[in-house]
Amino acid sequence: MAAPTKSVKIVAIGAGSSSFGRGIVVDAMRSEELNRLDCTLCLVDTNPKALDRMVSLAGRVGKRLGSKVKVEGTTDRRKALGGADFVITSVAIKRMPLWEQDFRVPASYGFHQALGENGGPGGVFHALRNFELMMPICKDIEALCPEALLLNYTNPESRIVMAINYLTKVKVAGLCHGVNMAREAASRVLERPVESVKIVTGGLNHFFWVLKVADAATGEDLYPELRRRIVEGRPVELQPLVRKLVEVFGYLTIPSDDHVGEYLQFAQEFTGSKWPYGLESRRIPKEEEREANWLDPYAYGEKPLDEGVLSPSGELAIPIILDVVLDRKRWEPAVNVLNDGSYVENLPRDAVVEVPAVVDAKGIHPERVGPIPEPLAAFNRLEVSIQKAVVEAYRTRSKKMLLQALLLCPQVTSVAKAEKLVDDMLNLQREYLPEFHD
């Protein structure tokens, strides 16, 4: 008699996103291991049109690949969450217009930030808005699938994972592809195939440091050669702030100048003062452009599926799920978890750090990477203090604590202007933020 097939239920919340949803669908359906299991992938989105697009695309992808993964779709996450083994989240609301406010309103008070998404004064309000989205999801997980593992992609990653750990009982790890970008950058600088390079990183999401660079086969230390090539100004695709940090501090950080620069007071010296997604950074077409989702023709059969649609995402959610379900005991390059095992030795134990981990049936086992160089740890520790203040401001709904979080941001240089910024943003975004009291 054949052994029963192991079943697994994955719920993807925010699956209407063309990037996140497509990636999860394709990664699941391309997985030989998932196709040998009794796997249900439930796609959830509050936008019916976006959800319909992704469910339709999933049907076409499944047929093309001969996948046995069953796909369901619903706008009601509570219907989906019952019996879930894994929940994957990538959620946002009115992302671009609110992000524009996060950048421009602080700038109007003279606070010069690099991007305004994950750090700086803009990152404070982005975090608060997404706490409002994520906390109800976590409460539903606690009620309907308390043993499920939540894999989060929602930004600001460190702050979201910290809030979930501090304010809920949900088992969570944050995921990001920044480490892959660091490995690819190191391979370009070294002019080696990417698979021949192994890196080990430690720090915070979007603010981690490459601690080791080695030959994947022999273990030879490649960091001295990497530093030499960068300092000599070899013509590789490294952005100026990233290059300068290597020149001054000796350690590579990725993903990009604007992301890394969110946590530094001197970033605009390298990134400039424009918002990368604003009208000041793009041309205005003469003819009105129709806003159409690029996936529509593929989802509804107007175009044949091509490699642009069928290519794997490179994200870690499906591999980590398989590590747990199949007890694979695999080394994964980056997870965002509480530092309660001193995985980064000289960062606080209640910080959320990004480190490698081994994943098996018992869960995620972060790797201890030792200390990071003290000046870099100092940068990271300030950001951890800001994150803790933001989470506490959310928990207490205290305007005073919110002001404290802003005044810790290295870009904020005036108490009076920070006080006005708090009132301004709480008014402008009142439909998306919790109510705060004096």
N, C-alpha and C positions, 0 to 999 in steps of 0.2 A: 504493500500500500504506500502510495507516494506521500511524502511529508507535506503537511499543510503549508500553503504559501503564506509567508509573513505579510501582514497588511501594514500600511503606513498612510496616514492622512496628513497632508500638508495644506495649510491655509495661507494664501498670499493676500495680504490686505494692502490696498493701494495698487492692485494689479492692473488697473486701467492705464497706468503710466506706460508710455510707448517704450521707454528704455527698461525699466524694472520689470514690467509685465512680460514683455517679449523675452527678456533674458531668462526669467524663471520658467516660462513655458518651454522654451527651446532646451534649456539645460536639463529639465526633467525628462522631456521626451527623447532626448538624445542619449540619456543614461541607460546603458545596457543593464546595470544593476536594478534600477527602478523598474525597468520593463519586465524584469523577472519576478518582481514583487506584486502584490495586490495594492497598487498605489492609486490614491485619489488626490488630485490637485484641485482645490477649491479656490476659485478666483473671486475676490471681493473688491468692490469699489462702489462708492456712493454716487458716482456719475454713471447713469444707465447707458449712455451712448458709448462712453469709454469702455465700460464692461462688456457691452455687446460686441464691440470691435475685437477685444482680446479673446473672448470666448469663440468668436468666429475664426479668428486667426489660429487659435489652439486646435480647432477642428481640422483646419487645412494642414497645419504642421503635423498633427498626429497622423493624418491619412498619408501624407507624403513620406513620413519616416516609418510608417508601420508601427507606431507606438501603441502600447497597451495601457498607458497611463490614462485613467479616467478623469475627465475634466468636468467640473461643475462651476456654475457662476451664480452669484447672488449679490444684491445690494445690502443685504441684512447680515452683518457679520455674526450676530448671535446664532443665526441658523447654521452658519458655517462652522463655528468654533466647537460645537459639541463633538467630543471624541477626537479632537485634533491631537496629533503627536508633535507637530511642529507648526509654528506660526512665523511667517516672514512679513515684516512691515517696512513699507516705504510710503509714507503719507505726507501730504502737505495740503494747504488750502490757499487759494489765490496766490500762488508762489511768487510769480514775477512782480506784480504790482506791490505786494507787501514787502518783498525783498528790496524793491526800489526805494520804498520809504525807509527801510532799515539803513540803507546807504546814504540817502540824500538828506534826511532830517538831521542826523548827527553832523553831517558835513555843513549844514546851514548854521550850526552852532560853533563851527570851527574845529570839529573833532575829525581828524583825518585818518580814516581807516582804509585798509587795502581792498576789502571785498564786502564786508558787512553781513556775512552769512553765519559763520561759526564762532568768530571771536570779535573783539571790539564791542562798542556799544550796540551796533546792529545785531550782533550775535546774541545779546541779552534778550532782545525782544523776539527774535526768531525762536530761541529756546522756549520762552514762555508760551508762545502760540502753539508750538508743537507738543509741549507738555499737555496743553488742553486737548489735543487730539489723541495723544498716546495714553494718558492716564485712564480714560474710559475704556480703551481697548484692553489695557492690563486688568482692569477690574472685571471685564467680561472673561478674560482668560482665567483669572482666579476662580470665577464662579463655574465656568463651563468646561475647562480643560486644565486644571491646576498643575498637572504633571508635564504639560507641554513645554518644550524649549522654544523661547522666542529668539529669533535671529533678526536683529534690527538693522535697517539701512537708513532710517530717518535721521536727518541732521538737525541740530548739531549733535553728532554721534556721541561724543563723550558725555555731554550734558544729559542727553536722553537716557543713556544707559545708567548714569549716576542717579537720575531721578527715579528710574524704575527700581534700582537696587535700594534706594533710601526709602521710597514711599510705597512699595508694593512687595508681594511675596513671589513675583514671577521670576522664573529662571531665565536669564537673558545673557546674550552675548551680542556685541555690536560687530558688524562686518564692514570692510572697506577695501577697495582694490589699490589703495595707495602704495602698499608694499610691492605689489607687482610692478608698478610704475618705477619704484626705486631700483628694483632688480634690473629692469629693462634699461634704465639710465646708466647703471653701473656697467652693464654689458656693452653699451654703446661707447662709453668712455674708454673701456679696456679693449674695445674692438675684439670681443669674444662672443661666441654664441650664447644667448641668454641661458640656455639649459646647462652651460658649463660654469655658471656663476651661482654661488649660494650666498645669501645675505642673512644676517640676524639683526633685527631692529628692536628698539625699545623706546618708550615715551608715550605720547598722547596721539590720538587720532588727528591726522593732518599736521602733527607737530612731533613726529617721532624722529629718531636718529638712527642711522645705519651704524651699528656697533661693530659688525664683522663683515668682511667681504673675503670670500675664499673660493678657491677652485673646487667645484662640486665633487670632483673625482678624487683629488689628492689631498685636499684640505690646505693647500698652500695659501698663505696670507697674501691677498691681492690688494689690501688697503694702501700700503705705501705707494704702489704703482698708480692706483686710482688717484690718490692725493697729488702725486707728482704731475700727472697729466692735467688735472684740473687747475692746479696752481700755475702751470706753464701756459695755460690758456689754449689748450688744444681745441680745435674747432669742432666741439661737440654740442649737442642740443641741450645745454644747461642754461636755465634762465639766470639773470644777473644776481638776484638776491641769493638764490641757492648756491651759486658759484662763490659769492662773497662769504657766505657762512662757512663754506669749506675752507676758504683761504684764511679766515680769521680763527675759526674754532676747530678746524680739522676734521669735521664730520659732515657727511652728506645727509640732507633731508629732502624729502619730496612730499607732496606731488607737484606743487607749482608755487611760483612767487606769491601769487595772490592768496592762496590758501595758507601757506606758511606765514606770510606777512600779516595775516589777521591777528596774530598774537604779539606782534612787535611794533614798537612805537616809531621805528625808522623805516618801515616798509615802503612808504610812498616815495621815498628817494629812489627806489628801484622800480616800483610798479606804476608810478604816475598817479594822478588824482581822478582820472575818469572811471566811471562805473563801466565794467567791461560789457554789460548787457544793455546799456542805455543808448539813447539816440546820439549821444556824443561819441559813441564808439562804432557806429554803423551808418552806412549811406541810406538816404531816403529815396526809394524807388519812385520814378515818375508815375508809373501805373500802379494802381492798387493791387496788392498781392492777396489772393484768396488764402485764408487761413484754413489749410487742410492738413489732416494728420497724415504723415508719410506712410503709415501702415495701412490706411484705408484700402488702397488698391490691392494689397496682398491679402488683407483680411476677407475681402468680399469678392475675390476671384477675378479682379480686373487685370492683375499681373501674376505671372507664375512666380512661385517662391524661389528666391535666389539666395546666394550665400550671405548677402547682407542681412537677410531675415533669419536664415537658418544657422548662422554662426553662433558658437557658444559665447556666453557673456564673459567668461573668465572670472566670475564672482564665486565666492566660497560657500554659498548657502547649500546648494545641492550636494557638493562633496562632503560638507560637514554632516548633513543629514545622513548620508550613506555611511560615514564613519561611525555614527551612533548606531544606526539600524543593523549594520553588518559587523560591528565591533572591529573596525579595520585598524585601529591603533595607529592612525596616520599622523604625521607631522604636518600641521597647517601653519602658514607663515604669519598670520596675524588675526588675533581676536581682541575685542575690547571688553575687558572684564575688571572687576574690582581688584585692586592690588593687595588683597588681604593675605596673600602668601608672600609678600615682598618680592614680587616678580621683577619689579624695577626697584632695586635695593634702596635707593636714596630718594624715592618719591613716597608721599604719604600712603599708608595702608588703605585709607578710604578713598584714594584717587581711583579713577577709571583709566587703566593703562592699556596700550596696544602692544601686545607681545605675541610671540609664537605659542603654539599649544599642540599637544597630542590629544586626539579625540578618539574615544572608544565608546563601548556600550554604557559605561558608567558616566559619560559626559565629557566635558572639556577640562583638560588638565594643563593650565598655563605653564610655560617654561620660565624658569628664573634666568634672567639675562644679566644679572649683576647690577652694579651702579652705572649710571651714565655720567659723563664728565660734569663736574660741578657747575660751570657756567650755564650749560645746557639744562641741567636739572633746575637751576634757578629760574630760567625762563618757564619751564614746565610747571614748577611749583606755584608760581604766580597765577598761571592759568587754572590750576586745580583750585586755588583759593577763590577765584572768580566763579568757577563752576559751582562750588559749594554754596557761595552766597546767592547765586541765581536760584538754585534748588530750594534754599531756605526761604528766599523771598516768595517763591511760588507756594511753598507749604504754608507759610504764615500770612500770605497776602499783605505783606508789610511794605509800604512805600519807602520807609526808612531803609529796610534791608535791600530793596531794589536800588536805591540811591547808592548804598555801600557797594553793591556789585558793580555799578557803573564807575564809581570813583576808583575802583581797583584796576579798571581797564587802562593800559598804558597810554591809550590815545586820548583819554579824557583829562583835560588840563584846567578845568574851571568848575568849582563847586556850584556857583550860581547858574551857570549854563547847564550843568548836569541836572539841577533841580527843574529848570524849565523844560529840558528834554524829556524828563520823566512825565511831566504833566502833558506835554505835547503828544508824545507817543501813546500814552494811555487814553487820550481823547481820540486821536486819529484811528487807532486800532481797537477801539472799545468793543467792537463786535467779535473780536477774535481773542481777546485777552481776558483773564479773570479780573474780577474787581479787586482793587487794592484799597486799603484804608491807611490813614495817616498814622 
